[in-house]
């Protein structure tokens, strides 16, 4: 059950645990003063690029069920791993 904050006529605040279906209080049960429910910020903060209805908490290994991680291939930057060009003259061709 949520806790609601109320402000008395004299400006003091108090908290009451109420059900969602309960009506808001109009007077303080202990003093009889008229009260007004104080609207407060929620305890949820959304950060990031966005949240969607298809987002789900992943399993323990960080994957959703049935989802496989795409394999990444390292970028080739070493010149020795590139295939030799066929247009380059060879030593045997230059000797002829």
Residue frames relative to the residue before (quaternion, step in Angstrom):
aa qw qx qy qz dx dy dz
X 1.0000 0.0000 0.0000 0.0000 0.00 0.00 0.00
X 0.4558 -0.7021 0.4770 0.2677 3.58 -0.95 0.84
X 0.3568 -0.6880 0.5893 0.2281 3.51 -1.33 0.43
X 0.1550 -0.7929 0.5867 0.0561 3.58 -0.78 1.07
X 0.2997 -0.7361 0.5818 0.1728 3.56 -1.09 0.76
X 0.1079 -0.7841 0.6105 0.0283 3.55 -1.00 0.94
X 0.2662 -0.7381 0.5987 0.1609 3.56 -1.22 0.63
X 0.3475 -0.7310 0.5539 0.1951 3.57 -0.86 1.02
X 0.6969 -0.4600 0.3490 0.4252 3.57 -1.33 0.19
X 0.7001 0.4664 -0.2781 0.4637 3.60 1.03 -0.72
X 0.6132 -0.5985 0.3233 0.4016 3.63 1.30 0.11
X 0.5481 0.6051 -0.4128 0.4038 3.60 1.20 -0.11
X 0.3378 -0.7473 0.5465 0.1695 3.55 -1.21 0.61
X 0.0305 0.7670 -0.6407 -0.0157 3.54 -1.27 0.47
X 0.3601 -0.7325 0.5472 0.1854 3.55 -1.25 0.57
X 0.0691 -0.7705 0.6333 0.0222 3.54 -1.16 0.76
X 0.3153 -0.7192 0.5867 0.1979 3.57 -0.98 0.89
X 0.0726 0.8024 -0.5816 0.1121 3.56 -0.61 1.20
X 0.5188 -0.6012 0.5057 0.3370 3.52 -1.28 0.41
X 0.6325 -0.5228 0.4019 0.4063 3.57 -1.22 0.35
X 0.7103 0.4770 -0.2594 0.4479 3.56 1.00 -0.78
X 0.5352 0.6220 -0.4159 0.3920 3.64 1.23 -0.20
X 0.4874 -0.6373 0.5108 0.3087 3.55 -1.16 0.65
X 0.5684 -0.5835 0.4527 0.3626 3.55 -1.21 0.56
X 0.5202 -0.6345 0.4722 0.3221 3.56 -1.11 0.72
X 0.2508 -0.7533 0.5867 0.1593 3.58 -1.16 0.61
X 0.7881 0.0898 -0.0805 0.6037 3.57 1.26 -0.35
X 0.5670 -0.6020 0.4514 0.3354 3.53 -1.21 0.66
X 0.4390 -0.7202 0.4619 0.2743 3.61 -0.68 1.02
X 0.7110 0.4626 -0.2771 0.4514 3.64 1.04 -0.58
X 0.7969 0.2816 -0.1503 0.5129 3.64 0.99 -0.74
X 0.4237 -0.7152 0.4606 0.3112 3.59 1.14 -0.49
X 0.4640 0.6711 -0.4552 0.3564 3.61 1.24 0.07
X 0.5297 -0.5981 0.4853 0.3550 3.56 -1.21 0.54
X 0.1275 -0.8031 0.5813 0.0298 3.55 -1.05 0.85
X 0.1942 -0.7367 0.6377 0.1134 3.51 -1.34 0.46
X 0.4475 -0.6797 0.5100 0.2786 3.58 -0.97 0.88
X 0.3069 -0.7468 0.5684 0.1582 3.56 -0.94 0.98
X 0.3143 -0.7328 0.5746 0.1846 3.57 -0.85 1.01
X 0.0567 -0.8121 0.5807 -0.0103 3.57 -0.77 1.07
X 0.6363 -0.5133 0.4129 0.4014 3.53 -1.34 0.28
X 0.4905 -0.6459 0.4992 0.3050 3.52 -1.22 0.52
X 0.5207 -0.6519 0.4611 0.3022 3.55 -1.25 0.32
X 0.6018 0.5484 -0.3598 0.4556 3.60 1.24 0.23
X 0.0507 -0.7832 0.6196 0.0049 3.56 -0.87 0.98
X 0.1888 -0.7799 0.5895 0.0928 3.57 -0.72 1.07
X 0.0190 0.7847 -0.6176 0.0499 3.56 -0.74 1.10
X 0.6098 0.5643 -0.4094 0.3770 3.55 -1.13 0.50
X 0.7236 -0.4613 0.3119 0.4079 3.52 -1.32 -0.11
X 0.7657 -0.3098 0.1948 0.5290 3.59 1.16 -0.33
X 0.2219 -0.7460 0.6146 0.1283 3.50 -1.29 0.42
X 0.1159 -0.8172 0.5645 0.0087 3.52 -0.86 0.96
X 0.6268 -0.5518 0.3917 0.3863 3.56 -1.22 0.40
X 0.6535 0.5086 -0.3204 0.4600 3.59 1.18 -0.40
X 0.4966 0.6422 -0.4373 0.3869 3.61 1.26 -0.14
X 0.0244 0.7877 -0.6139 0.0460 3.53 -1.00 0.84
X 0.5392 -0.5955 0.4762 0.3576 3.52 -1.17 0.53
X 0.4217 -0.7269 0.4896 0.2328 3.56 -0.84 0.99
X 0.6160 -0.5257 0.4254 0.4040 3.51 -1.31 0.14
X 0.7666 -0.3932 0.2426 0.4460 3.59 -1.26 0.01
X 0.7166 0.4313 -0.2680 0.4781 3.60 1.02 -0.64
X 0.6262 -0.5902 0.3222 0.3947 3.58 1.22 0.31
X 0.6556 0.4782 -0.3217 0.4878 3.59 1.24 0.05
X 0.4548 -0.6201 0.5495 0.3265 3.51 -1.22 0.44
X 0.5989 -0.5724 0.3993 0.3927 3.57 -1.10 0.53
X 0.8095 0.2387 -0.2017 0.4970 3.54 -0.93 0.93
X 0.6303 0.5242 -0.3391 0.4615 3.58 1.23 -0.07
X 0.1520 -0.7872 0.5906 0.0916 3.57 -0.85 0.91
X 0.4910 -0.6594 0.4892 0.2912 3.51 -1.12 0.71
X 0.4336 -0.6934 0.4924 0.2979 3.63 -0.80 0.88
X 0.4433 -0.6868 0.5084 0.2707 3.55 -1.03 0.84
X 0.2239 -0.7688 0.5837 0.1341 3.54 -0.91 0.89
X 0.2438 -0.7575 0.5902 0.1358 3.54 -1.03 0.82
X 0.4651 -0.6878 0.4670 0.3041 3.60 -0.83 0.87
X 0.5105 -0.6336 0.4853 0.3201 3.54 -1.12 0.68
X 0.3512 -0.7301 0.5485 0.2068 3.58 -0.98 0.88
X 0.0424 0.8095 -0.5828 0.0571 3.56 -0.64 1.13
X 0.5625 0.5989 -0.3862 0.4192 3.59 1.26 -0.21
X 0.4211 -0.7264 0.4823 0.2501 3.60 -0.74 1.01
X 0.6022 0.5738 -0.3636 0.4193 3.62 1.13 -0.50
X 0.6841 0.4876 -0.3017 0.4508 3.57 1.09 -0.51
X 0.5413 0.6024 -0.4153 0.4143 3.61 1.25 -0.09
X 0.5105 -0.6382 0.4630 0.3431 3.63 -1.04 0.67
X 0.5536 -0.6138 0.4513 0.3363 3.55 -1.12 0.68
X 0.4528 -0.6808 0.5015 0.2828 3.56 -1.03 0.77
X 0.4340 -0.7207 0.4815 0.2458 3.58 -0.90 0.91
X 0.6186 0.5680 -0.3452 0.4190 3.60 1.17 -0.43
X 0.5576 0.6048 -0.4005 0.4036 3.61 1.19 -0.33
X 0.4585 -0.6856 0.4837 0.2927 3.60 -0.93 0.84
X 0.3172 -0.7363 0.5689 0.1834 3.54 -1.10 0.75
X 0.6648 -0.5126 0.3624 0.4048 3.56 -1.26 0.35
X 0.6601 0.5048 -0.3209 0.4545 3.63 0.98 -0.74
X 0.6476 0.5083 -0.3280 0.4632 3.59 1.04 -0.67
X 0.6599 0.5019 -0.3181 0.4599 3.60 1.03 -0.68
X 0.6319 0.5514 -0.3337 0.4304 3.63 1.10 -0.56
X 0.6198 0.5838 -0.3429 0.3969 3.64 1.10 -0.50
